């Protein structure tokens, strides 16, 4: 089987590495740090393949899966109709409420004065979300009315996030521990992957602005089989069934971002792809033929014996980022120590924001540059491996969090 993995980040690097164990893989477009993997600059629709696995959300929202399917191709990833789950937070909120999925109370606005009135008449703290795609950075959580009003104004006027922010969703800010649970769906049923936890804030102890994710770990000690079953029964499956009632045949990754509140798990958001950096800790733990599972889902007939299964081990991901990320990352710095990090037993390095520099060296070319992953029998050992390998990599003013998985519970 030949598989085209669509994307260029660390998530796609992790997915392609897992698929390459049983299939012929090409990444479109990939990046120069994807050592040992074939890459192509051709548009994904023009690549000859038996299966397309779409990594990022933007191509899905723009209808890539529909275009490939129209040519008779097999795609793991929803069409544009299903991708609205991530492409429009307001649409997703309406669907979740109709399906009676536990989620935060909230309301969407395009009119600034109406949004400001809502803020002034509802208790904080609030979670203020750009309706459209914002690379994981379009959310502000605050208890300051002044900060909330300024953020809403910046989004609705287009000063922040352009058209993606002209509609805002204002929600109650939920409290608790976050959890990511991703299911593989064949359009009729969904099978859960192992739980993971993502670290969104830029700085240690959850400080600083929201980012696309600064690290992750899997498993999550608090997320036992009972909790996973509860989330599937109350959130993921009802959402899949609500999509089917609207005539949407959803084949792909169905990602629930959750808050474990005192009242039980509640959905913060849905994404329509494997998480980043969650994919970097889930695919190294995958026990089985990843290609067979994703192909079965794309065909609409995923058998239970091909459902995702995971080793009884642990993985920790530490994201190495450029200085200034997420607001204004500085790029072009030479990356040193990459080969030494890759040689650490139990460690893997997945490349994201990199480019080729002088003499074949890699240089930084984005905000999140590398995902360094340690895999070991338990979380403390995996964490130690990840930070040992991360410590071998350097460029001027490199940024990373030092507390990933340090509070795992």
BELFEN-V659682 format. One record per helix or strand. SS is the DSSP state (hx for helix, st for strand). FROM is the first residue (numbers start at 1). LEN is the number of residues. If there is no record, write none. Layout:
BEGIN
ss: (SS | SS)
from: (FROM | FROM)
len: (LEN | LEN)
END
This chain:
BEGIN
ss: (st | hx | st | st | hx | st | hx | hx | st | hx | hx | st | st | hx | st | st | hx | hx | st | st | st | st | st | hx | st | st | hx | st | st | hx | st | hx | hx | st | st | st | st | hx | st | st | hx | st | st | hx | st | st)
from: (2 | 10 | 24 | 38 | 44 | 51 | 57 | 64 | 75 | 84 | 89 | 103 | 106 | 112 | 126 | 139 | 145 | 162 | 168 | 177 | 190 | 196 | 201 | 204 | 207 | 215 | 225 | 251 | 264 | 278 | 286 | 290 | 304 | 310 | 314 | 334 | 336 | 338 | 347 | 354 | 358 | 362 | 368 | 379 | 394 | 399)
len: (6 | 10 | 6 | 3 | 3 | 4 | 5 | 7 | 2 | 4 | 10 | 1 | 4 | 10 | 5 | 4 | 12 | 4 | 5 | 10 | 3 | 3 | 3 | 3 | 4 | 4 | 21 | 11 | 8 | 8 | 1 | 10 | 3 | 1 | 8 | 1 | 1 | 5 | 5 | 3 | 3 | 3 | 9 | 12 | 1 | 1)
END
